[in-house]
Amino acid sequence: MSSLVIAEHDNSSIKPSTLNTISAALACGGDVHVLVAGHQAGAAAAAAAQIAGVAKVIHADHDSLGHGLAENVAAQVLAIASAYSHILFPATVYGKNIAPRLAAKLDVAQVSDITKVLAADTFERPIYAGNAIATVQSLDATKVLTVRTTAFDPVASTGGSAAVDVVAAQAASADVHFVGSEIARNDRPELTAAKIIVSGGRALGSNEKFMEVMTPLADKLGAAMGASRAAVDAGYAPNDWQVGQTGKIVAPQLYIACGISGAIQHLAGMKDSKVIVAINKDVEAPIFSVADYGLEADLFNAVPEMVRAL
């Protein structure tokens, strides 16, 4: 019994989400292999070979794999899938884009967003926005899993010495072509990997106020910036800052929620944070139910005071 982890990478380095996914794969038992499918991704494959717990790295290199198109990566995984009992993806945009296609091609039921491995065929996953935990047993010969990365501690990125096996790339799909991308520049830590997150809600009132109030606090703490869905929908913050059930699932060491009431969908995305600080002038706000420290105050006064104190 072996597991295959589909590495999330940028063709030069391995994304942190892969380390958490490998941790889940190790819990499934057996050897863990990692697929690095990309273009001119030799550096990423070499980095994957250094990850603790990895027995082998499979490297497929072709320009059709360079942008992580789901059709092409799924075909690459499908070509080697028969050798594995478990195929795991991080439950990120990348993994969620590919895993369902692979599961359909294999004619198996995908088990999504697992948070715990109870046995090789039995897993826990949250349902109802995290208010209940389902225990799911899969009887399929091949288990296709997406892994909630915040639920598994990452393995060490060094200490391994896996062999790198180069395989031929599968033919590119004729139905899909990469046209272009617009990459948002961000000098702050990546949201899902940040140790500190400063997050703002609809109470900030505008994009200008959001940036004016939240940016100094994030700068002082060296934090990533996040937002509630309401703030994103209102145009106060970019889409890739959204934290919650329909955004990004995070579990930093410190999460500071400013002007966020705490809708169930938002709580599902951040309630596993180690320390939660909530600032809200509504004492009845649901965010206070999960906060370790709550401050009933106007954020327009409280946040600048925090910045000055820091």
C-alpha positions in Angstrom: 0.0 0.0 0.0 1.5 3.3 -1.1 0.2 6.9 -1.2 0.7 9.5 -3.8 0.8 13.2 -2.9 0.3 15.7 -5.7 2.7 18.5 -5.0 1.6 22.1 -5.2 4.5 24.1 -6.5 5.5 27.1 -8.6 8.0 25.1 -10.7 10.9 26.2 -8.5 9.8 25.5 -5.0 7.3 23.4 -3.1 4.3 25.2 -1.5 3.9 24.7 2.3 0.5 23.0 1.7 2.3 20.0 0.3 4.1 19.4 3.6 0.8 19.2 5.5 -0.6 16.8 2.8 2.4 14.6 3.1 1.8 14.4 6.9 -1.7 13.1 6.1 -0.3 10.6 3.6 2.1 9.2 6.2 -0.9 8.7 8.6 -2.5 6.5 5.9 0.4 4.1 6.2 2.8 2.7 3.6 5.4 4.5 1.5 4.7 8.1 0.4 5.5 9.2 -3.2 5.3 12.7 -4.4 4.4 13.7 -8.0 5.9 17.0 -9.2 4.2 17.8 -12.5 5.4 21.0 -14.1 7.6 22.7 -16.6 11.3 23.2 -15.9 10.5 22.1 -12.4 13.7 20.3 -11.6 14.3 22.6 -8.6 10.9 21.8 -7.2 11.5 18.0 -7.7 14.9 18.3 -5.9 13.2 20.2 -3.1 10.5 17.5 -2.8 13.2 14.8 -2.6 14.5 16.5 0.6 11.2 16.4 2.4 11.2 14.1 5.4 9.1 10.9 5.0 9.1 10.9 1.2 10.2 7.6 -0.3 10.2 8.6 -4.0 9.6 11.7 -6.2 8.0 11.2 -9.6 8.9 14.1 -11.9 6.9 14.8 -15.1 8.2 17.8 -17.0 6.5 19.4 -20.0 5.3 22.8 -21.0 1.7 21.6 -20.9 2.1 21.0 -17.2 3.7 24.4 -16.4 0.5 26.2 -15.3 -1.2 23.4 -13.4 -4.1 23.0 -15.8 -6.5 20.5 -14.2 -7.1 18.5 -17.4 -3.4 17.9 -18.0 -2.3 17.3 -14.4 -5.2 14.9 -13.9 -4.2 12.9 -17.0 -0.7 12.7 -15.6 -1.9 11.4 -12.3 -4.3 8.9 -14.0 -1.4 7.4 -15.8 0.2 6.2 -12.6 -2.8 6.0 -10.3 -3.1 2.2 -10.4 0.0 1.8 -8.3 -1.5 3.6 -5.3 -4.1 3.0 -2.7 -4.4 6.7 -1.7 -4.0 9.8 -3.8 -3.9 13.0 -1.8 -4.2 16.6 -2.8 -4.1 19.7 -0.6 -7.6 21.2 -0.2 -6.4 24.4 -1.8 -7.6 26.0 -5.1 -5.0 23.9 -6.9 -6.0 20.6 -5.3 -9.8 21.2 -5.5 -9.4 21.9 -9.2 -7.8 18.6 -10.0 -9.1 16.0 -7.5 -12.7 15.8 -8.6 -11.7 15.3 -12.2 -9.4 12.5 -11.2 -12.0 10.8 -9.0 -14.5 10.9 -11.9 -12.0 9.3 -14.2 -11.3 6.6 -11.7 -15.0 6.2 -11.0 -14.5 6.5 -7.2 -16.0 8.8 -4.5 -13.8 11.6 -3.5 -13.4 12.2 0.3 -13.0 16.0 0.6 -11.4 18.2 3.2 -10.2 15.4 5.6 -9.0 16.5 9.0 -8.0 13.2 10.5 -7.0 9.7 9.4 -8.6 7.1 11.7 -7.6 4.1 9.5 -6.4 3.5 6.0 -10.0 3.6 4.8 -11.7 5.8 7.4 -11.4 9.6 7.7 -12.9 12.5 9.6 -14.1 15.6 7.7 -16.1 18.7 8.9 -19.7 19.2 7.7 -22.3 22.0 8.3 -19.6 24.7 8.3 -17.5 22.8 10.8 -20.4 22.4 13.3 -20.3 18.6 13.0 -17.6 16.1 12.2 -18.5 13.2 9.9 -16.6 9.9 10.0 -16.4 8.6 6.4 -15.3 5.1 5.3 -14.3 4.6 1.7 -14.5 1.1 0.2 -13.0 2.2 -3.1 -9.8 0.5 -4.2 -8.3 3.9 -4.7 -9.0 6.7 -2.2 -8.9 10.2 -3.7 -8.6 12.6 -0.8 -8.3 16.4 -0.4 -6.6 17.4 2.9 -7.5 20.4 5.1 -3.9 21.5 5.6 -4.5 23.3 8.8 -5.5 20.0 10.5 -2.1 18.3 9.9 1.2 19.5 11.2 3.7 19.9 8.3 6.5 17.5 7.9 10.1 18.8 7.8 11.1 20.2 4.5 14.6 18.8 4.9 16.1 15.6 6.1 14.9 13.3 3.4 16.9 11.7 0.5 14.3 10.3 -1.9 15.2 9.2 -5.4 13.8 11.3 -8.3 12.2 9.1 -11.0 11.6 11.0 -14.3 8.6 9.9 -16.2 7.2 10.8 -19.6 4.6 13.5 -19.7 1.1 12.6 -20.9 -0.3 14.2 -24.1 -1.8 17.6 -23.4 -5.5 18.0 -23.6 -6.8 19.5 -26.9 -9.7 21.0 -25.1 -7.9 23.5 -22.9 -5.2 26.1 -23.5 -3.4 28.5 -21.2 -4.2 32.0 -22.3 -2.7 34.2 -19.6 -2.7 35.1 -15.9 -2.8 38.2 -13.8 -0.8 37.6 -10.6 -1.5 39.8 -7.6 1.7 41.1 -6.1 1.9 40.6 -2.4 4.9 41.3 -0.2 3.2 39.9 2.9 3.2 36.3 4.0 0.9 33.9 2.1 -2.4 33.9 3.9 -2.7 30.1 4.4 0.9 29.9 5.7 1.1 33.1 7.8 1.7 32.9 11.5 -0.2 36.1 12.2 -3.3 37.3 10.3 -5.0 40.7 10.7 -8.5 40.5 9.2 -11.1 43.1 8.6 -14.9 43.1 8.1 -17.7 45.1 6.6 -17.7 47.5 9.5 -14.6 49.2 8.0 -17.0 50.8 5.5 -14.8 51.3 2.4 -11.6 50.1 0.7 -9.9 53.3 1.7 -10.7 52.9 5.4 -9.8 49.2 5.3 -6.3 50.0 4.0 -5.9 53.0 6.3 -6.9 51.2 9.5 -5.7 47.6 8.9 -2.4 48.1 7.0 -0.5 49.8 9.9 -1.4 47.0 12.2 -0.4 44.3 9.7 2.9 46.2 9.1 3.7 46.3 12.8 3.1 42.6 13.3 4.5 41.4 10.0 1.2 39.8 9.4 -0.8 38.7 6.4 -4.1 40.5 5.7 -7.4 38.8 5.5 -11.1 39.8 5.2 -14.6 38.5 5.7 -16.7 37.6 2.7 -18.9 40.6 3.4 -15.9 42.9 3.1 -14.7 41.2 -0.1 -18.1 41.3 -1.7 -18.4 45.0 -0.9 -15.1 45.6 -2.7 -13.1 46.6 0.5 -10.5 43.9 0.0 -9.3 41.6 -2.9 -10.8 38.1 -3.3 -7.6 36.3 -2.4 -7.8 37.8 1.1 -11.1 36.1 1.9 -11.1 33.9 5.0 -13.9 31.4 5.5 -15.8 28.4 4.2 -15.9 29.9 0.7 -12.5 31.5 1.0 -9.3 30.2 2.6 -9.1 28.0 5.7 -6.4 29.3 8.0 -5.0 28.4 11.4 -2.3 30.9 12.3 -0.7 31.4 15.7 -2.6 34.7 16.1 -5.7 35.8 14.3 -7.0 39.4 14.9 -10.6 40.0 13.7 -11.5 43.7 13.4 -15.1 44.6 12.7 -16.1 41.0 11.9 -19.4 39.9 13.4 -18.5 36.2 13.0 -20.9 34.6 10.6 -20.8 30.8 10.7 -19.0 30.7 7.3 -16.2 32.9 8.5 -15.8 31.0 11.8 -15.4 27.8 9.8 -12.4 29.2 8.1 -10.5 30.5 11.2 -11.7 29.0 14.4 -8.7 26.6 14.6 -6.4 29.6 15.0 -4.2 29.2 18.1 -5.1 32.6 19.6 -8.1 34.6 18.4 -8.5 38.3 19.2 -11.8 40.0 18.4 -12.5 43.7 18.2 -16.1 44.6 17.8 -18.5 47.2 19.3 -21.4 44.7 19.3 -21.1 42.7 22.5 -23.5 40.1 21.0 -21.3 39.5 18.0 -20.8 35.7 17.4 -17.0 36.2 16.9 -16.7 36.6 20.7 -17.8 33.0 21.2 -14.6 31.7 19.7 -12.3 34.5 20.7 -9.6 34.0 23.4 -9.5 37.8 23.9 -12.4 40.1 23.1 -12.4 43.9 23.1 -15.8 45.6 22.9 -14.8 48.8 21.3 -15.0 50.9 18.1 -12.3 49.5 15.8 -11.5 53.0 14.4 -10.3 53.9 17.9 -9.0 50.6 19.1 -6.8 49.6 16.2 -4.8 52.8 15.9 -4.3 52.6 19.7 -2.9 49.1 19.3 -0.6 50.4 16.5 0.7 53.2 18.8 1.2 50.7 21.6 3.2 48.4 19.4 
